[in-house]
Amino acid sequence: MSEKIYSKLEEMSRELKFAGYVPDTSEVFLDMSEEAKESSVYQHSEKLAIAFGLLNSENGVTIRIVKNLRICVDCHNAIKIVSKVYAREVVVRDRTRYHHFRHGFCSCKDYW
């Protein structure tokens, strides 16, 4: 299924950029080009999980993600836009708290 997931990720990338998403690479500390940094943050596990969830669930179904690390700023911003563009509720449980993304907003009010 990896081909389908990465294809959906590319589709998400186009739709999110059309909706105003700009990759935030401020937390990437590796010495690489800006383009490589953007590519790197766009393949984070949360985004892959959302692509998988969009492929394997019907419209309106909540996507739930659990991870043992803190969600990065870029993923947080991207998931807010995903919740608005795809009209889905996304719940992410990270190391610290639950994030409920709905209609382009997060329950943490961008403080985490």
N, C-alpha and C positions, 0 to 999 in steps of 0.2 A: 504493500500500500504506500510505500514511501514516495513513489512517483506521483500518486494522486495528492498526497499531503503537500509535497513541495510545489506542485502545480497550484493547489489551492492557496498556498502561502504567497505565491507570486500574484495571484488574482487579488488576494487581500491587500498586498502591498500597493497595487495600482489603485484600488478603491479607497484605501486609507489616504494615500497621497492626494487623490482627487478631493477628498473631504477635508484636507488641510493638515494632515499629519506630516511632521518634519522629524526625522530621526534625531534623537538626543544622544550624542556620543560623549557627553561630559564625563561619564563614568568608565570610559575605555582608556586605560592607561598604557596600552601597548604602543610601540613606535611603528605606526603604519599609516597609510594614506587615509584621508577622510572617507573616501569611497569604500575602502576595505573595512573601516570601522562601522560604517552604516550597514554594510552587508553582514558583519558580525553580529550586531545587535538585532538585526531583523530575523536572525535564526535562533533566537533564544527559545528555550523549552516551552515557555508560556505561549508563545505565538504558534509553535508547532502543535501544541495541545489544542489551541483554539481552532486551527485549521482542521485537525482531526475531528474535533467536536462538530464543526460546521458540516463536514462531509457525512458524518454518521448520525445525525439527529435531525429531527424535523424542525421547521420554523417554530419559534416560540419556546422551544425547550431550553431550560437553563443549562449553561455549560459550567461544570465545576472542575476546578484545578486545585491540586494540593502539591505543595513543594516544601522542601526543607531549608530553602534559602530565602532571603529577603527579595522581594520583587524590585527590579531596577526602575529608575525614573522613566526610561524609554518604554518599557513594557507597560508601566502604569498608564502613561499617556496614550499609548496605542490601544490598550484594552478599553479605555474610556471611549475612544472613537469607534472601536469595533461594536461596542454595545449600542451605539447610536446608529451606525450604518447598517448593521445586520438586525437591528431591533431584537437583540437578545440580552438576557441578563447573564452576566458572567460572575461567578463567585470564585475568588482565588484565596486559598488559605496559604499564607506564607509563614515564615518563621515567627513572626510577631503577632499577626492579626488576620482577621478575615477582611477581604475587600469585596464589597458588593457593587458591581458596576451595572448601572441601569440608566438608559437614556443619555449617555454621555457624561455621567457623573459617578463618583465613587463615594461610598459610605464613609470613608476616612477623611473626606473633604480635603484631599491632597496633603494630608499630614500623616506620615507614617514613619 
